[in-house]
Amino acid sequence: MSAQTLRLPQRRASDSNRRHDGSPDDDERYDLFAGLWQESPFVRLPADAPPELKPFVRDIENPRRVYAIHRASRRHDFQLLVQLYIHQLRDGCGGDSCTTPTCFSCRKRLVGKAPIRRYNPTSARTLAVYLASQDDPERGICRSLRRPRDITPAVNNLVFSRCSSSKPSAQKSACSETLNTTQRATAESQSRNDSAPRSRDTEALGEAAASSIKKSDSSHRSTDICVSEQPVTRDHRSFAATTFGTVAFKMLEWLTPNSLDTLSKKISDIDSLSQSTPELETTSSSEPQANISKDARDQDNNVESSLPPHKASSNPDTQSVSETRNKKEQSTPKRNSKPAFRSKTTVETTRRKSIEPVCVTAEADNTSLHRSNHMSGYHPDKLSRRTKSPTTITFQPAFFENVPIPPSVTDEVTLTSSEGEESTKREVSKPMRPSSNLEHRQKQHSAESMEDPDVDDEKAIDYPLPQALSRLNMEIVNFICDVYDEDQTAEDQFFGTLDISRNYPKPNDGPKHWIRKSQRRDTICKSEWKAFHEQTLFSVLSDPAALVSSFTNDGKLFDSQSLWYSMVRLTRASPSLVLHSLWMSAASLFSFSEVNSKREDGKSRRLSASQAENVMSICLHALVALVPVAPDSRTLYDLSRIRSHGLTLANSSASYRLPYSLCMEYDDVFSNSLALRLARRLFLSITIRQQHAKAPLGSLLKQLDLRNAGRERILEFSQEEHLLHETRVPTLLLDWARAILLHEWDGNAQFHKDGTFYGALSFMNTLYANRNILLIGEIQFRVEYFSERLDAMRVPVQWMTTKSRDNVGNILDYPYLFRSETLVTYFRSINFACMSRTFEEASSLKRRMSAIVDPGSLITNPHHKVVLKDMLKTAASKYLVLDIGRTSVLRDAFDQLWRRQKRELLRPLKIHLGEDAGEEGFDSGGVQQEFFRLAMAECLDPVYGAFTVDDRNHMAWFKPQSAVEDWKFELMGLLLSLAVYNGLTLPVNFPKAFYRKLLGKTVDQLHHIADGWPELTSGLTTLLEWDEKDGLVEDIFARTYEFSVPGIGENLTVNMRAHWQKESPGILVSADADEPEAPYVTNANRYVYVADYIRYLTDYSVRHQFDCFRRGFVACLPEKSLTLLTPSILQSVVEGVQEIDISELRRYTRYVGWDTSHHTIRDFWSIVKRYDDRMKRKLLEFVTASDRVPVSGLKNVQFIIQKNGEESEGGHLPTAYTCYGTLLLPEYRDKEVLRERLGMALENAQGFGFA
């Protein structure tokens, strides 16, 4: 490859193709990188580098891969964005139909004829900086907005004046050099911004300036141009004015191409005017000089108003243009030229209220500073391409941090002292930051030109390129971070002043340490190493291919803990650079390998699916490594719970307390803008890739899968730390997803499936689906912030009535984000809304019917009225009323529920129980509880033949080969559905497998049947865990591949392999039929046998009965509302909570006629506290008609103790209003009488009546 191709960034074919639209953006981008390549310092491998590092060193040929160029181009782009936003906020696009909210034209259109106030410069700058700092800031720019051509107010506030002073010849030569550079900057800025040759007037100004330099050289006098800011009234109490009105933010407007063009023109115009009137500069007194400055200001205003606008115009005089350019390029500085300014040696920390008057000579600081050859290479040929350098870089070398800031840009500069040449030399000889390549090479090129004007061009372009490492590994990462620590050049501001982030675990056998050669570590040496490391980290981490190769071994990604440790070290050394580089690398996740896109070298520009997964895993581990290391898993869980509430510190009601310092630093990381930007891009890529393929999370799940215990580890940690890491990574990944959810949530339950919010939800959904292999509890997925801010009634009802769409989702589609209590509330809100709607419909119909059939209505025939009432009786009934007798509860219920319309079932339930026997009761809940208790007891009775009940755990299950009709199972399911729909709990005990099947989930694991069949589960577990070293499976267990169930008179045994395809589900045939003998269970088929046995037990043997039961269960409960519930939550909704906490019951009990300090009340609670579980349930059933606590807890149970007179001679027993949850307790003389009377009432309670 020739050196010519290395000098400047080459145009790509795509770059030239994009010019057909007439936009000069591509040419400007090319010119920008060309100029930055000329000006940027070239980092090289320091001389004291260890020999192990040299094989990894490579040259960088692409300017976009040079970190200094990348950083400078980003600053340049940010300045242009700020300029566009200021123009958009203050002036607008001028369109009549603009819809951009921040555009002044849109604001003007919305207010109509009303007056509108324009943003002042400080306010516009404040908003512009904020808008330009957001993710994807270009989308906020109005499409109709054009690039501003006017001068910004910040530049208009600058005042230019001239002052004359005598200088030594060498210093004078330097002044002419700077003015020449400034004129070149003006010409280049005009050629780039206007995309046209300069006008004759501009060429004339340039020639006049060149002639003025010659005159000043001959007279050894120079013209200094003083720049100051007009006095501005500032309110120092205003935060915006104090912060965004400083010089640092004003420079964002001063250093844009248009502003620099204006500044250069003003300087050139003032200097040309001063040369045309030399008699004004001969005066040395202060008063005439002040008058001259005043005149210069007036002339500057006149010149500014008279200058023509920058318009693209053709220039036929191309010969004069080339001659002028040749004259400029031939002017070289003198060897003994010295800088006209120097920075103050003492650092002043006082805040500047406004910009100080700055004296700018017509000279660029071309001082040849001492610089190591390893910092930048010799490249004299760049001078021949200087016309490609943009104005901003020529006028502002401060784009690069290791380049001296020119006096026109620094906050504090002073004139060089008049002590002479020696004083200046002393200042220059002090250690300073290395200068730019252009400054250093201009001096050498000038000297060589005078010595040998016929220098060989091929030798002139033979120069070293910038260097960096080609990849990373554990040793290189360790070396880079060690150098950062030794030189104390690590970034300290990212984590603040706390030391918690510095503590992280160390491996038992860390990577080998590489040692630098012995050398004195001065400031320049440290800066060289820091620049080289920054270039290496940027080159490797921002390149997806290099990133993947750095953290893979033999094509396999590092294990999770080794990858996490590498990222911990890198993020503690240079977190901002690491996060920014990974953010750039994550952009590759938005491209897909199936697209046919090849580079010139034949390699694909796209990432393969495995590479995308590796990039995703590396970036996610970097986010995890950024978080301070918690000392134990309990602290980590507590911090995560605080974050789930959207809080920084735990509130006063929390049961856990953590150090404030740890909570604050933990929250700072999740609030960091760079980290959030990387997380947003990662989760957005999940959204995009899901629409085309699948989420790139395969590598991450493989790393975190605890079943891969034999995976090779790069680094070895202690067992305790390894266990903590298995908890740390999934928990912190959930915290990052939760942080994005909280930042992106707009307060609505609905969201669009095309953004970052959906990507974070999808990521959490993937982890939730794999929570068993990741050992993550369901409680860790909760986002309590949502539960506290969503309306408990409106949100679930809207979710039920809204049809699901592919592009719109709802938070309720992810129920694991909410607490179980919240989900039950949403579930009951849906049922209540449905009940209220049917009740209102029936009430409205009844009112209309009454208006028709009442006396005086339109219908006068009595017979017609009776017929109409009978026809509308069902539709106008506001309640579902059931008349039930105590002797035939289940039969009466079946008779009255059979063939009921669905609208009737959805109305409020009213029960009349035992009225045929003279019982009287007002149903306010208690009678319903009594009815369902009796009905379900009869259904679950083994004598009835529908269910079997285990004598040990009292669990009920469907009876295989049951003789009960299918329609009865459907009505049993309807009874259960009515109870749940009306918010009642039932005294039933079903296993978890029953509720899993009700929710449509499969039952295929041993833990699914553990609570219903504990002994069977234990035996099958032993079968699976048996080690054949102690004997063969078939010899020890002697199990055949059969399924046995109790039948009529004998057990029924079925060959599962032969019967699976032979018979219909639910119909079992004995193995006595013509079937082959079942084989034994062996080590090879024991896992399949266990899976088949569970399937036969919970599905195949009872499928007919269960299908009928579930058909009745969903009669009142919509399928969609059931998706809110998990099997555990549904079990608590149906069965309630069987454990009764007497202390909690006493806390929520109310009293009527009693005082809590009365001896009867104290004796009552003393007696009840000593009850066993059976008596506690009897007490709760006696007062509330239910022996179960609802899932919402005892706080929602109405338990009232009302005084019922004093004890009489007859000995009154305690009674209860079960309809109202009220216990009528008489006053007894002593504790023993109360114990006897209360026990007697609880043991003999039955029936209802009015007291």
Secondary structure, DSSP 8 states (H G I E B T S, - for coil): --HHHHHS----HHHHHGGGGS--HHHHHHHHHHHHHHHS------TT--GGGGGGEEE---GGG-HHHHHHHHHHHHHHHHHHHHHHHHT----TT---TT-HHHHHHHHTTS------HHHHHHHHHHHHTSSSGGGGS-TT-----S--HHHHTEEEEEEEEE--HHHHHHHHHHHHHHHHHHHHHHHHHHSS---HHHHHHHHHHHHHHHHHHHHTEEEEEEEEE------TT-HHHHHHTSHHHHHHHHTSHHHHHHHHHHHHHHHHHHHH-GGGGS--SHHHHHHHHHHHHHHHHHHHHHS--------S-HHHHHHHHHHHHH----TT---SEEE-SS------SS---EEE-S----------TTTS---GGGGGGGGGS-HHHHH-GGGSTTS---TTTSS-EEE--TT-HHHHHHHHHS------HHHHHHHHHHHHHHH-TT--HHHHT-----EEES---HHHHHHHHHHHHHHT-S--SSSTT-SGGG-----SS--------S----HHHHHHHHHHHHHHHHHHHTSHHHHHHHTEETTEE--HHHHHHHHHHHHHH-HHHHHHHHHHHGGGGGS-TTS--B-TTS-BSS--HHHHHHHHHHHHHHHHHHS---SSHHHHHHHHHHHHTT-SS--TT-S----HHHHHHHHHHHT-HHHHHHHHHHHHHHHHHHHHS--S-HHHHHHH-TT-TT---SS---HHHHHHHHHHHHHHHHHHHHHHHHHH--S-SEEETTSHHHHHHHHHHHHHHTHHHHT--GGGG--HHHHHHS-TTHHHHHHHHS---SSEEEGGG-GGGS-HHHHHHHHHHHHHHHHHHHHHHHHHHHHHHHHHHSTTSS---HHHHHHHHHHTHHHH--SEEEEE-GGGHHHHHHHHHTT--HHHHTS-EEEEESGGGT-----SSHHHHHHHHHHHHHHS-TTTSSEEE-TTT--EEE-TT--S-HHHHHHHHHHHHHHHHTT---S----HHHHHHHTT----SGGGSTTT-HHHHHHHHHHHH--GGG--HHHHT--BSEEEEE-SSSEEEEEHHHHTTTS-TT----TTSS-----B--TTTHHHHHHHHHHHHHTGGGHHHHHHHHHHHTTTS-HHHHTT--HHHHHHHHH-B----HHHHHHT-EEES--TTSHHHHHHHHHHHT--HHHHHHHHHHHHS-SSB-TT-GGGS--EEEEEEE--TT----EEETTTTEEEEEE-SSHHHHHHHHHHHHHT-------
